Amino acid sequence: MSEQTATAKRNAMGALIATCISALVVNANTSAVAILIPAIADDTGTPATTLQWAVTGYSLVGAAVIVTAGSLGDVFGRRKIFLGGLVLFVGSCVLIALAQDGITVIAGRCIQGAAGATILACGMSLISAANTGKAQLRAVTLWGAASAVGAAAGPLVGGLLASTLGWQGLFWIDAAIGAACIPVALAAVAESNDPDRPRSIDFAGSVLIAAVLAPLIFALTNGDVWGWLSLPTLLCFAITVAAAIGFVLVERRVKAPLIDLKLLKNRVLVGATLSILLGAGTINAIMYVVSRTSKTPTRSAWTPSRRAWRPCPSRPPP
């Protein structure tokens, strides 16, 4: 085996490890937080209705950033942007774990939304660039499986941590795993970009895609409270439609479009994308319902907290 081939295999394996682990952690974190809201509300004294913004803000920022993050990786280097997402993710986890109030938790989750979107967007590009043929298909499949396992395991892990180490434990563990991925990416992941792409960023497209996705998610999140035919809900949908029309018009004219509209003619790609959206939407809907109906588990012996360990009230003898 030549040295070049060995290096390529090492880079492919490094990209697979770093991206799969980070995708698993990001998706587990995403689905676990909804379960932790009651515990965070009790500990910080913030109403659970306010803390729902920790979920909504994450989704809004992530939706606004994910497409732009992939574009930045194509231009400036996917590994650089991926590493930036990892650093931002670790920092946001530490910020949330040290939070003393609900506002800090919400702010940290908004930052985490940008970090998670960046990790997922550039992670997929990294493993696609590091592999070819059947190896590429296998790597993408493993990445998708890791993402699915993370999303499914998140609520279980969140509930377990809430009843043992406390809700902060999730973010400390995620910070540690995210930090461990950084040296792996630095040592064993090759830099890649799109050499045929012009060295320019479609800022108008970035703003418009955010204007398409953010109001849509905002309306779908709050429509049951506002009313689906209320003025705020209809206004959000109107902004989404207007921004979508503007996005199509802009993308047809720019030299380096954020999204190649010709891809919409690929039925297989469109079908796969809709399937992923349907699956992700179902999982997030389940997490939302569970978070609204779940209660913080009672700790059996000792209650961990960021302030002190305190004994649970003892039961009176029968």
Phi, psi and omega in degrees: 000128182288161180297324180295319179293319179297320179294320179297319179293321179296318179294321179295318179292320178297318178296320181295315181295310184296318184284322180292316180295315181294322178295319178299314182293316181298315181289325175295318178298318182299313184280338183281328187298324179300325179288331185276351184304314178301320180292319178295320179298316179295321185283324183262349182073021179260134179302143180298329179295324176289320182290348173300339177292342174293331177273313182296315180298321177301313182293319181297310181293318179299318179295324181287335189260331195301316181290318179296322179298318177297322178293319178297323178295321178297327184271309189261352181119122185292323180294320179300312182291323177299314178296322176299320177296320178297314180299316180295323179295313179299315180298320180292324177298316179296318179301315181291318181298329180268001186297138177257352182212167183291328181297319178294322177298315180296316179298317178297324179290326176296317176298319180295328176298316177295319181294314181297319178297320179294316180298315182290317182295311183282333179297314178299319180294322182296314182287332176291322180285332185275349183230160177223158174060224181296328179296324178293316178298318180296319181294316179296322178297316179295321178298317178295321178295319178298319178297317181293318179297318179298315180296323181285324183278341184306309180299321179296313180296317179299315178295320179296316181292323179298330182265357181235285184276347186096161185296334179296336182301324180302315186284327175294318179294316179297321178298318180294317180292317177299319179295325179292334179286337183297307179296330177296316179294322180292322187271329192232010178243125180278146177288145178210154174206185179258102184294338181273353183275133176301147182279061179216154181250133179279081183294321179297317178295323179297316179294318183290323178293326174294322179289338176282310190278318185297309178297327179297311179295321179300316181292317181293330180284322187252000183300325181290334179275314181287328191104132186291341178250015179284163182299313180301318180295313180295326178295318178298316178295323179294319178297319180298314180296314180297318179293324178296318178296314178298323179297315179298317180296319180291315184294337179282348186247335184283155181286323181239081184294149178295321177228130177284109184295342178295337180295338180292345178277349179276105185295323180296314180296315180296317179296317179296320179296317179296323178295318179296317180297319179296315179296315180295320179296321178295316179298315181293326177294319178297318179297323180294315180295318180297318181294331180282335185254346184278157176236154180296127180297146177279131181282137191282325185232300182233142184256108179287146179209162179288346182265311184193167172268128182230139182288146174287152179300133181284149180277144177290149180296147181295000000 
